[in-house]
Structures are given as C-alpha cells and as structure tokens.
Amino acid sequence: MAISGIIWAVWHLPYSLLYGANGGAAGFARFTLITVVLAIPLSWLRLRSGSVWPCAIFHASWNISLALVFAIVAIRP
C-alpha cells in the first residue's frame, strides 16, 4: 500500500515541477508523505469495494475541498 502511494506521488511529480502544484519541488516531500498516508485507507477501500470509483470520488472530493480552502484563504482580506 505504501509503495502504491510512492508510485502515485511520482506520477504527480511532473505536474508539481512544471506548474508548481502541491508546493512545487519544495513541497514535494510533504505531498509524498500525504500521498503515502492516504494510500493506505484508499487501498483498503479499493480492495474492500472491488471498484476504483470510491477512490476516484474521494480523490475528487479531496481536490475540491483543498481548492475551496485555498480560495477562501486567498479572498480573505
């Protein structure tokens, strides 16, 4: 499960380096840690449900919630 998290972190590396997402190169270690930690319950969910859809819904929800938090922080005076 942890190896799966590392693979997903590496998968996101070009996006992080090219566009500065996930904190860019400086934040990539933090992003990798979060990805590895989240890979454990997501792997369990995938194995338990037999489908990737719960994980896809979680991923989308995670991204939307982070975008909302950053948007609220950005518009706060």
PDB file of N, CA, C and O in Angstrom:
ATOM      1  N   MET A   1       0.817  -1.187   0.000  1.00  0.00           N
ATOM      2  CA  MET A   1       0.000   0.000   0.000  1.00  0.00           C
ATOM      3  C   MET A   1       0.866   1.259   0.000  1.00  0.00           C
ATOM      4  O   MET A   1       0.568   2.231  -0.695  1.00  0.00           O
ATOM      5  N   ALA A   2       1.937   1.228   0.786  1.00  0.00           N
ATOM      6  CA  ALA A   2       2.835   2.384   0.821  1.00  0.00           C
ATOM      7  C   ALA A   2       3.545   2.550  -0.523  1.00  0.00           C
ATOM      8  O   ALA A   2       3.755   3.672  -0.985  1.00  0.00           O
ATOM      9  N   ILE A   3       3.912   1.433  -1.146  1.00  0.00           N
ATOM     10  CA  ILE A   3       4.560   1.506  -2.462  1.00  0.00           C
ATOM     11  C   ILE A   3       3.611   2.129  -3.474  1.00  0.00           C
ATOM     12  O   ILE A   3       4.033   2.904  -4.333  1.00  0.00           O
ATOM     13  N   SER A   4       2.346   1.795  -3.375  1.00  0.00           N
ATOM     14  CA  SER A   4       1.340   2.401  -4.248  1.00  0.00           C
ATOM     15  C   SER A   4       1.309   3.916  -4.054  1.00  0.00           C
ATOM     16  O   SER A   4       1.201   4.663  -5.026  1.00  0.00           O
ATOM     17  N   GLY A   5       1.403   4.369  -2.810  1.00  0.00           N
ATOM     18  CA  GLY A   5       1.428   5.812  -2.528  1.00  0.00           C
ATOM     19  C   GLY A   5       2.648   6.485  -3.122  1.00  0.00           C
ATOM     20  O   GLY A   5       2.556   7.600  -3.635  1.00  0.00           O
ATOM     21  N   ILE A   6       3.791   5.820  -3.058  1.00  0.00           N
ATOM     22  CA  ILE A   6       5.011   6.378  -3.643  1.00  0.00           C
ATOM     23  C   ILE A   6       4.880   6.466  -5.157  1.00  0.00           C
ATOM     24  O   ILE A   6       5.299   7.451  -5.766  1.00  0.00           O
ATOM     25  N   ILE A   7       4.297   5.437  -5.762  1.00  0.00           N
ATOM     26  CA  ILE A   7       4.090   5.463  -7.219  1.00  0.00           C
ATOM     27  C   ILE A   7       3.186   6.623  -7.607  1.00  0.00           C
ATOM     28  O   ILE A   7       3.468   7.327  -8.577  1.00  0.00           O
ATOM     29  N   TRP A   8       2.101   6.832  -6.862  1.00  0.00           N
ATOM     30  CA  TRP A   8       1.194   7.949  -7.175  1.00  0.00           C
ATOM     31  C   TRP A   8       1.874   9.299  -6.965  1.00  0.00           C
ATOM     32  O   TRP A   8       1.629  10.240  -7.721  1.00  0.00           O
ATOM     33  N   ALA A   9       2.719   9.400  -5.954  1.00  0.00           N
ATOM     34  CA  ALA A   9       3.445  10.657  -5.736  1.00  0.00           C
ATOM     35  C   ALA A   9       4.369  10.942  -6.914  1.00  0.00           C
ATOM     36  O   ALA A   9       4.424  12.070  -7.405  1.00  0.00           O
ATOM     37  N   VAL A  10       5.093   9.926  -7.368  1.00  0.00           N
ATOM     38  CA  VAL A  10       5.998  10.089  -8.511  1.00  0.00           C
ATOM     39  C   VAL A  10       5.194  10.424  -9.770  1.00  0.00           C
ATOM     40  O   VAL A  10       5.644  11.210 -10.604  1.00  0.00           O
ATOM     41  N   TRP A  11       4.016   9.833  -9.905  1.00  0.00           N
ATOM     42  CA  TRP A  11       3.135  10.124 -11.042  1.00  0.00           C
ATOM     43  C   TRP A  11       2.794  11.625 -11.098  1.00  0.00           C
ATOM     44  O   TRP A  11       2.683  12.195 -12.183  1.00  0.00           O
ATOM     45  N   HIS A  12       2.630  12.261  -9.928  1.00  0.00           N
ATOM     46  CA  HIS A  12       2.284  13.678  -9.859  1.00  0.00           C
ATOM     47  C   HIS A  12       3.511  14.598  -9.945  1.00  0.00           C
ATOM     48  O   HIS A  12       3.355  15.815 -10.053  1.00  0.00           O
ATOM     49  N   LEU A  13       4.710  14.047  -9.899  1.00  0.00           N
ATOM     50  CA  LEU A  13       5.930  14.861  -9.885  1.00  0.00           C
ATOM     51  C   LEU A  13       6.052  15.812 -11.069  1.00  0.00           C
ATOM     52  O   LEU A  13       6.371  16.980 -10.849  1.00  0.00           O
ATOM     53  N   PRO A  14       5.818  15.389 -12.312  1.00  0.00           N
ATOM     54  CA  PRO A  14       5.939  16.350 -13.421  1.00  0.00           C
ATOM     55  C   PRO A  14       4.977  17.527 -13.278  1.00  0.00           C
ATOM     56  O   PRO A  14       5.343  18.668 -13.557  1.00  0.00           O
ATOM     57  N   TYR A  15       3.767  17.253 -12.853  1.00  0.00           N
ATOM     58  CA  TYR A  15       2.778  18.313 -12.649  1.00  0.00           C
ATOM     59  C   TYR A  15       3.250  19.282 -11.571  1.00  0.00           C
ATOM     60  O   TYR A  15       3.077  20.494 -11.700  1.00  0.00           O
ATOM     61  N   SER A  16       3.840  18.752 -10.518  1.00  0.00           N
ATOM     62  CA  SER A  16       4.343  19.597  -9.437  1.00  0.00           C
ATOM     63  C   SER A  16       5.503  20.462  -9.909  1.00  0.00           C
ATOM     64  O   SER A  16       5.566  21.648  -9.583  1.00  0.00           O
ATOM     65  N   LEU A  17       6.417  19.882 -10.672  1.00  0.00           N
ATOM     66  CA  LEU A  17       7.591  20.630 -11.122  1.00  0.00           C
ATOM     67  C   LEU A  17       7.256  21.638 -12.219  1.00  0.00           C
ATOM     68  O   LEU A  17       7.780  22.752 -12.217  1.00  0.00           O
ATOM     69  N   LEU A  18       6.392  21.256 -13.150  1.00  0.00           N
ATOM     70  CA  LEU A  18       6.063  22.148 -14.267  1.00  0.00           C
ATOM     71  C   LEU A  18       5.146  23.293 -13.877  1.00  0.00           C
ATOM     72  O   LEU A  18       5.310  24.415 -14.355  1.00  0.00           O
ATOM     73  N   TYR A  19       4.179  23.014 -13.009  1.00  0.00           N
ATOM     74  CA  TYR A  19       3.158  24.014 -12.695  1.00  0.00           C
ATOM     75  C   TYR A  19       3.195  24.504 -11.259  1.00  0.00           C
ATOM     76  O   TYR A  19       2.400  25.364 -10.881  1.00  0.00           O
ATOM     77  N   GLY A  20       4.089  23.980 -10.465  1.00  0.00           N
ATOM     78  CA  GLY A  20       4.197  24.415  -9.073  1.00  0.00           C
ATOM     79  C   GLY A  20       3.086  23.881  -8.184  1.00  0.00           C
ATOM     80  O   GLY A  20       2.907  24.353  -7.061  1.00  0.00           O
ATOM     81  N   ALA A  21       2.340  22.904  -8.678  1.00  0.00           N
ATOM     82  CA  ALA A  21       1.253  22.322  -7.885  1.00  0.00           C
ATOM     83  C   ALA A  21       1.831  21.562  -6.699  1.00  0.00           C
ATOM     84  O   ALA A  21       2.987  21.140  -6.727  1.00  0.00           O
ATOM     85  N   ASN A  22       1.039  21.393  -5.677  1.00  0.00           N
ATOM     86  CA  ASN A  22       1.430  20.632  -4.481  1.00  0.00           C
ATOM     87  C   ASN A  22       2.660  21.219  -3.798  1.00  0.00           C
ATOM     88  O   ASN A  22       3.398  20.494  -3.130  1.00  0.00           O
ATOM     89  N   GLY A  23       2.884  22.488  -3.952  1.00  0.00           N
ATOM     90  CA  GLY A  23       4.030  23.128  -3.333  1.00  0.00           C
ATOM     91  C   GLY A  23       5.289  23.089  -4.177  1.00  0.00           C
ATOM     92  O   GLY A  23       6.364  23.466  -3.710  1.00  0.00           O
ATOM     93  N   GLY A  24       5.167  22.634  -5.425  1.00  0.00           N
ATOM     94  CA  GLY A  24       6.323  22.566  -6.311  1.00  0.00           C
ATOM     95  C   GLY A  24       7.376  21.610  -5.777  1.00  0.00           C
ATOM     96  O   GLY A  24       7.068  20.675  -5.038  1.00  0.00           O
ATOM     97  N   ALA A  25       8.611  21.856  -6.158  1.00  0.00           N
ATOM     98  CA  ALA A  25       9.705  20.981  -5.729  1.00  0.00           C
ATOM     99  C   ALA A  25       9.901  21.048  -4.219  1.00  0.00           C
ATOM    100  O   ALA A  25      10.226  20.042  -3.588  1.00  0.00           O
ATOM    101  N   ALA A  26       9.703  22.244  -3.631  1.00  0.00           N
ATOM    102  CA  ALA A  26       9.904  22.414  -2.193  1.00  0.00           C
ATOM    103  C   ALA A  26       8.872  21.644  -1.373  1.00  0.00           C
ATOM    104  O   ALA A  26       9.191  21.143  -0.295  1.00  0.00           O
ATOM    105  N   GLY A  27       7.651  21.544  -1.867  1.00  0.00           N
ATOM    106  CA  GLY A  27       6.598  20.874  -1.126  1.00  0.00           C
ATOM    107  C   GLY A  27       6.397  19.419  -1.509  1.00  0.00           C
ATOM    108  O   GLY A  27       5.478  18.762  -1.018  1.00  0.00           O
ATOM    109  N   PHE A  28       7.252  18.919  -2.382  1.00  0.00           N
ATOM    110  CA  PHE A  28       7.025  17.566  -2.876  1.00  0.00           C
ATOM    111  C   PHE A  28       7.216  16.504  -1.797  1.00  0.00           C
ATOM    112  O   PHE A  28       6.528  15.484  -1.822  1.00  0.00           O
ATOM    113  N   ALA A  29       8.114  16.710  -0.867  1.00  0.00           N
ATOM    114  CA  ALA A  29       8.296  15.730   0.218  1.00  0.00           C
ATOM    115  C   ALA A  29       7.029  15.644   1.068  1.00  0.00           C
ATOM    116  O   ALA A  29       6.600  14.552   1.441  1.00  0.00           O
ATOM    117  N   ARG A  30       6.436  16.790   1.371  1.00  0.00           N
ATOM    118  CA  ARG A  30       5.191  16.819   2.134  1.00  0.00           C
ATOM    119  C   ARG A  30       4.073  16.132   1.347  1.00  0.00           C
ATOM    120  O   ARG A  30       3.304  15.347   1.901  1.00  0.00           O
ATOM    121  N   PHE A  31       3.993  16.435   0.052  1.00  0.00           N
ATOM    122  CA  PHE A  31       2.992  15.825  -0.805  1.00  0.00           C
ATOM    123  C   PHE A  31       3.160  14.307  -0.840  1.00  0.00           C
ATOM    124  O   PHE A  31       2.172  13.573  -0.791  1.00  0.00           O
ATOM    125  N   THR A  32       4.399  13.835  -0.925  1.00  0.00           N
ATOM    126  CA  THR A  32       4.667  12.401  -0.944  1.00  0.00           C
ATOM    127  C   THR A  32       4.219  11.749   0.358  1.00  0.00           C
ATOM    128  O   THR A  32       3.618  10.675   0.337  1.00  0.00           O
ATOM    129  N   LEU A  33       4.501  12.381   1.474  1.00  0.00           N
ATOM    130  CA  LEU A  33       4.088  11.845   2.770  1.00  0.00           C
ATOM    131  C   LEU A  33       2.568  11.736   2.847  1.00  0.00           C
ATOM    132  O   LEU A  33       2.039  10.705   3.263  1.00  0.00           O
ATOM    133  N   ILE A  34       1.873  12.786   2.450  1.00  0.00           N
ATOM    134  CA  ILE A  34       0.405  12.762   2.466  1.00  0.00           C
ATOM    135  C   ILE A  34      -0.119  11.670   1.543  1.00  0.00           C
ATOM    136  O   ILE A  34      -1.055  10.952   1.896  1.00  0.00           O
ATOM    137  N   THR A  35       0.477  11.542   0.371  1.00  0.00           N
ATOM    138  CA  THR A  35       0.035  10.539  -0.597  1.00  0.00           C
ATOM    139  C   THR A  35       0.242   9.126  -0.059  1.00  0.00           C
ATOM    140  O   THR A  35      -0.626   8.269  -0.228  1.00  0.00           O
ATOM    141  N   VAL A  36       1.366   8.875   0.578  1.00  0.00           N
ATOM    142  CA  VAL A  36       1.629   7.545   1.129  1.00  0.00           C
ATOM    143  C   VAL A  36       0.660   7.249   2.275  1.00  0.00           C
ATOM    144  O   VAL A  36       0.139   6.138   2.372  1.00  0.00           O
ATOM    145  N   VAL A  37       0.418   8.225   3.135  1.00  0.00           N
ATOM    146  CA  VAL A  37      -0.507   8.015   4.253  1.00  0.00           C
ATOM    147  C   VAL A  37      -1.921   7.752   3.736  1.00  0.00           C
ATOM    148  O   VAL A  37      -2.603   6.857   4.236  1.00  0.00           O
ATOM    149  N   LEU A  38      -2.368   8.521   2.741  1.00  0.00           N
ATOM    150  CA  LEU A  38      -3.717   8.330   2.197  1.00  0.00           C
ATOM    151  C   LEU A  38      -3.834   7.064   1.356  1.00  0.00           C
ATOM    152  O   LEU A  38      -4.937   6.548   1.173  1.00  0.00           O
ATOM    153  N   ALA A  39      -2.720   6.558   0.844  1.00  0.00           N
ATOM    154  CA  ALA A  39      -2.765   5.340   0.041  1.00  0.00           C
ATOM    155  C   ALA A  39      -3.219   4.141   0.867  1.00  0.00           C
ATOM    156  O   ALA A  39      -3.803   3.203   0.326  1.00  0.00           O
ATOM    157  N   ILE A  40      -2.962   4.164   2.144  1.00  0.00           N
ATOM    158  CA  ILE A  40      -3.318   3.017   2.982  1.00  0.00           C
ATOM    159  C   ILE A  40      -4.842   2.858   3.081  1.00  0.00           C
ATOM    160  O   ILE A  40      -5.350   1.787   2.748  1.00  0.00           O
ATOM    161  N   PRO A  41      -5.598   3.885   3.527  1.00  0.00           N
ATOM    162  CA  PRO A  41      -7.056   3.692   3.557  1.00  0.00           C
ATOM    163  C   PRO A  41      -7.671   3.589   2.163  1.00  0.00           C
ATOM    164  O   PRO A  41      -8.670   2.893   1.982  1.00  0.00           O
ATOM    165  N   LEU A  42      -7.095   4.267   1.183  1.00  0.00           N
ATOM    166  CA  LEU A  42      -7.644   4.169  -0.167  1.00  0.00           C
ATOM    167  C   LEU A  42      -7.414   2.785  -0.763  1.00  0.00           C
ATOM    168  O   LEU A  42      -8.281   2.273  -1.470  1.00  0.00           O
ATOM    169  N   SER A  43      -6.281   2.179  -0.496  1.00  0.00           N
ATOM    170  CA  SER A  43      -6.041   0.810  -0.957  1.00  0.00           C
ATOM    171  C   SER A  43      -7.013  -0.148  -0.296  1.00  0.00           C
ATOM    172  O   SER A  43      -7.553  -1.042  -0.947  1.00  0.00           O
ATOM    173  N   TRP A  44      -7.234   0.037   0.995  1.00  0.00           N
ATOM    174  CA  TRP A  44      -8.201  -0.796   1.702  1.00  0.00           C
ATOM    175  C   TRP A  44      -9.585  -0.632   1.083  1.00  0.00           C
ATOM    176  O   TRP A  44     -10.291  -1.613   0.849  1.00  0.00           O
ATOM    177  N   LEU A  45      -9.970   0.629   0.818  1.00  0.00           N
ATOM    178  CA  LEU A  45     -11.279   0.902   0.226  1.00  0.00           C
ATOM    179  C   LEU A  45     -11.404   0.257  -1.147  1.00  0.00           C
ATOM    180  O   LEU A  45     -12.450  -0.298  -1.481  1.00  0.00           O
ATOM    181  N   ARG A  46     -10.360   0.327  -1.930  1.00  0.00           N
ATOM    182  CA  ARG A  46     -10.365  -0.290  -3.267  1.00  0.00           C
ATOM    183  C   ARG A  46     -10.512  -1.807  -3.174  1.00  0.00           C
ATOM    184  O   ARG A  46     -11.295  -2.408  -3.910  1.00  0.00           O
ATOM    185  N   LEU A  47      -9.765  -2.413  -2.277  1.00  0.00           N
ATOM    186  CA  LEU A  47      -9.846  -3.866  -2.123  1.00  0.00           C
ATOM    187  C   LEU A  47     -11.184  -4.297  -1.541  1.00  0.00           C
ATOM    188  O   LEU A  47     -11.744  -5.315  -1.948  1.00  0.00           O
ATOM    189  N   ARG A  48     -11.687  -3.537  -0.607  1.00  0.00           N
ATOM    190  CA  ARG A  48     -12.960  -3.878   0.048  1.00  0.00           C
ATOM    191  C   ARG A  48     -14.149  -3.715  -0.894  1.00  0.00           C
ATOM    192  O   ARG A  48     -15.054  -4.549  -0.901  1.00  0.00           O
ATOM    193  N   SER A  49     -14.152  -2.644  -1.690  1.00  0.00           N
ATOM    194  CA  SER A  49     -15.293  -2.365  -2.567  1.00  0.00           C
ATOM    195  C   SER A  49     -15.211  -3.129  -3.887  1.00  0.00           C
ATOM    196  O   SER A  49     -16.235  -3.413  -4.509  1.00  0.00           O
ATOM    197  N   GLY A  50     -13.997  -3.459  -4.311  1.00  0.00           N
ATOM    198  CA  GLY A  50     -13.832  -4.116  -5.603  1.00  0.00           C
ATOM    199  C   GLY A  50     -13.955  -3.156  -6.771  1.00  0.00           C
ATOM    200  O   GLY A  50     -14.079  -3.587  -7.917  1.00  0.00           O
ATOM    201  N   SER A  51     -13.921  -1.863  -6.496  1.00  0.00           N
ATOM    202  CA  SER A  51     -14.085  -0.857  -7.532  1.00  0.00           C
ATOM    203  C   SER A  51     -13.147   0.317  -7.267  1.00  0.00           C
ATOM    204  O   SER A  51     -12.789   0.597  -6.123  1.00  0.00           O
ATOM    205  N   VAL A  52     -12.754   0.999  -8.344  1.00  0.00           N
ATOM    206  CA  VAL A  52     -11.938   2.199  -8.182  1.00  0.00           C
ATOM    207  C   VAL A  52     -12.804   3.435  -7.937  1.00  0.00           C
ATOM    208  O   VAL A  52     -12.278   4.483  -7.563  1.00  0.00           O
ATOM    209  N   TRP A  53     -14.121   3.334  -8.140  1.00  0.00           N
ATOM    210  CA  TRP A  53     -14.986   4.502  -8.019  1.00  0.00           C
ATOM    211  C   TRP A  53     -14.974   5.165  -6.653  1.00  0.00           C
ATOM    212  O   TRP A  53     -14.925   6.394  -6.596  1.00  0.00           O
ATOM    213  N   PRO A  54     -15.017   4.431  -5.552  1.00  0.00           N
ATOM    214  CA  PRO A  54     -14.933   5.121  -4.255  1.00  0.00           C
ATOM    215  C   PRO A  54     -13.637   5.921  -4.114  1.00  0.00           C
ATOM    216  O   PRO A  54     -13.638   7.012  -3.544  1.00  0.00           O
ATOM    217  N   CYS A  55     -12.547   5.387  -4.625  1.00  0.00           N
ATOM    218  CA  CYS A  55     -11.265   6.106  -4.564  1.00  0.00           C
ATOM    219  C   CYS A  55     -11.285   7.328  -5.471  1.00  0.00           C
ATOM    220  O   CYS A  55     -10.758   8.379  -5.107  1.00  0.00           O
ATOM    221  N   ALA A  56     -11.887   7.196  -6.646  1.00  0.00           N
ATOM    222  CA  ALA A  56     -11.987   8.334  -7.561  1.00  0.00           C
ATOM    223  C   ALA A  56     -12.836   9.436  -6.955  1.00  0.00           C
ATOM    224  O   ALA A  56     -12.506  10.616  -7.077  1.00  0.00           O
ATOM    225  N   ILE A  57     -13.927   9.061  -6.303  1.00  0.00           N
ATOM    226  CA  ILE A  57     -14.792  10.055  -5.655  1.00  0.00           C
ATOM    227  C   ILE A  57     -14.053  10.718  -4.501  1.00  0.00           C
ATOM    228  O   ILE A  57     -14.157  11.930  -4.312  1.00  0.00           O
ATOM    229  N   PHE A  58     -13.308   9.931  -3.729  1.00  0.00           N
ATOM    230  CA  PHE A  58     -12.512  10.512  -2.651  1.00  0.00           C
ATOM    231  C   PHE A  58     -11.485  11.494  -3.204  1.00  0.00           C
ATOM    232  O   PHE A  58     -11.328  12.592  -2.670  1.00  0.00           O
ATOM    233  N   HIS A  59     -10.792  11.112  -4.258  1.00  0.00           N
ATOM    234  CA  HIS A  59      -9.769  11.966  -4.872  1.00  0.00           C
ATOM    235  C   HIS A  59     -10.382  13.290  -5.332  1.00  0.00           C
ATOM    236  O   HIS A  59      -9.827  14.358  -5.076  1.00  0.00           O
ATOM    237  N   ALA A  60     -11.514  13.216  -6.004  1.00  0.00           N
ATOM    238  CA  ALA A  60     -12.182  14.440  -6.469  1.00  0.00           C
ATOM    239  C   ALA A  60     -12.631  15.298  -5.288  1.00  0.00           C
ATOM    240  O   ALA A  60     -12.473  16.519  -5.311  1.00  0.00           O
ATOM    241  N   SER A  61     -13.186  14.670  -4.264  1.00  0.00           N
ATOM    242  CA  SER A  61     -13.624  15.410  -3.078  1.00  0.00           C
ATOM    243  C   SER A  61     -12.451  16.077  -2.381  1.00  0.00           C
ATOM    244  O   SER A  61     -12.553  17.220  -1.934  1.00  0.00           O
ATOM    245  N   TRP A  62     -11.350  15.372  -2.289  1.00  0.00           N
ATOM    246  CA  TRP A  62     -10.133  15.918  -1.664  1.00  0.00           C
ATOM    247  C   TRP A  62      -9.661  17.147  -2.429  1.00  0.00           C
ATOM    248  O   TRP A  62      -9.379  18.184  -1.829  1.00  0.00           O
ATOM    249  N   ASN A  63      -9.573  17.032  -3.754  1.00  0.00           N
ATOM    250  CA  ASN A  63      -9.107  18.154  -4.569  1.00  0.00           C
ATOM    251  C   ASN A  63     -10.044  19.355  -4.472  1.00  0.00           C
ATOM    252  O   ASN A  63      -9.586  20.493  -4.376  1.00  0.00           O
ATOM    253  N   ILE A  64     -11.342  19.110  -4.497  1.00  0.00           N
ATOM    254  CA  ILE A  64     -12.307  20.206  -4.412  1.00  0.00           C
ATOM    255  C   ILE A  64     -12.244  20.873  -3.046  1.00  0.00           C
ATOM    256  O   ILE A  64     -12.294  22.100  -2.956  1.00  0.00           O
ATOM    257  N   SER A  65     -12.137  20.088  -1.989  1.00  0.00           N
ATOM    258  CA  SER A  65     -12.084  20.685  -0.655  1.00  0.00           C
ATOM    259  C   SER A  65     -10.817  21.522  -0.478  1.00  0.00           C
ATOM    260  O   SER A  65     -10.866  22.596   0.121  1.00  0.00           O
ATOM    261  N   LEU A  66      -9.684  21.042  -0.993  1.00  0.00           N
ATOM    262  CA  LEU A  66      -8.457  21.837  -0.906  1.00  0.00           C
ATOM    263  C   LEU A  66      -8.577  23.124  -1.721  1.00  0.00           C
ATOM    264  O   LEU A  66      -8.129  24.182  -1.280  1.00  0.00           O
ATOM    265  N   ALA A  67      -9.174  23.036  -2.895  1.00  0.00           N
ATOM    266  CA  ALA A  67      -9.360  24.229  -3.722  1.00  0.00           C
ATOM    267  C   ALA A  67     -10.253  25.242  -3.014  1.00  0.00           C
ATOM    268  O   ALA A  67      -9.989  26.443  -3.069  1.00  0.00           O
ATOM    269  N   LEU A  68     -11.300  24.773  -2.356  1.00  0.00           N
ATOM    270  CA  LEU A  68     -12.184  25.685  -1.627  1.00  0.00           C
ATOM    271  C   LEU A  68     -11.465  26.353  -0.459  1.00  0.00           C
ATOM    272  O   LEU A  68     -11.623  27.551  -0.228  1.00  0.00           O
ATOM    273  N   VAL A  69     -10.680  25.577   0.269  1.00  0.00           N
ATOM    274  CA  VAL A  69      -9.932  26.153   1.391  1.00  0.00           C
ATOM    275  C   VAL A  69      -8.967  27.223   0.897  1.00  0.00           C
ATOM    276  O   VAL A  69      -8.892  28.306   1.477  1.00  0.00           O
ATOM    277  N   PHE A  70      -8.229  26.927  -0.170  1.00  0.00           N
ATOM    278  CA  PHE A  70      -7.285  27.906  -0.694  1.00  0.00           C
ATOM    279  C   PHE A  70      -7.998  29.123  -1.262  1.00  0.00           C
ATOM    280  O   PHE A  70      -7.489  30.239  -1.155  1.00  0.00           O
ATOM    281  N   ALA A  71      -9.155  28.930  -1.859  1.00  0.00           N
ATOM    282  CA  ALA A  71      -9.918  30.054  -2.391  1.00  0.00           C
ATOM    283  C   ALA A  71     -10.407  30.950  -1.265  1.00  0.00           C
ATOM    284  O   ALA A  71     -10.344  32.174  -1.379  1.00  0.00           O
ATOM    285  N   ILE A  72     -10.891  30.360  -0.181  1.00  0.00           N
ATOM    286  CA  ILE A  72     -11.361  31.145   0.961  1.00  0.00           C
ATOM    287  C   ILE A  72     -10.208  31.918   1.597  1.00  0.00           C
ATOM    288  O   ILE A  72     -10.361  33.086   1.955  1.00  0.00           O
ATOM    289  N   VAL A  73      -9.076  31.274   1.734  1.00  0.00           N
ATOM    290  CA  VAL A  73      -7.899  31.942   2.319  1.00  0.00           C
ATOM    291  C   VAL A  73      -7.428  33.069   1.404  1.00  0.00           C
ATOM    292  O   VAL A  73      -7.021  34.127   1.883  1.00  0.00           O
ATOM    293  N   ALA A  74      -7.480  32.848   0.099  1.00  0.00           N
ATOM    294  CA  ALA A  74      -6.990  33.847  -0.859  1.00  0.00           C
ATOM    295  C   ALA A  74      -7.872  35.091  -0.900  1.00  0.00           C
ATOM    296  O   ALA A  74      -7.362  36.188  -1.126  1.00  0.00           O
ATOM    297  N   ILE A  75      -9.190  34.951  -0.688  1.00  0.00           N
ATOM    298  CA  ILE A  75     -10.073  36.125  -0.784  1.00  0.00           C
ATOM    299  C   ILE A  75     -10.286  36.807   0.558  1.00  0.00           C
ATOM    300  O   ILE A  75     -10.880  37.883   0.622  1.00  0.00           O
ATOM    301  N   ARG A  76      -9.805  36.189   1.626  1.00  0.00           N
ATOM    302  CA  ARG A  76      -9.953  36.804   2.938  1.00  0.00           C
ATOM    303  C   ARG A  76      -9.108  38.077   2.991  1.00  0.00           C
ATOM    304  O   ARG A  76      -7.934  38.052   2.620  1.00  0.00           O
ATOM    305  N   PRO A  77      -9.691  39.192   3.447  1.00  0.00           N
ATOM    306  CA  PRO A  77      -8.913  40.448   3.500  1.00  0.00           C
ATOM    307  C   PRO A  77      -7.809  40.420   4.534  1.00  0.00           C
ATOM    308  O   PRO A  77      -7.080  41.400   4.686  1.00  0.00           O
TER     309      PRO A  77
END
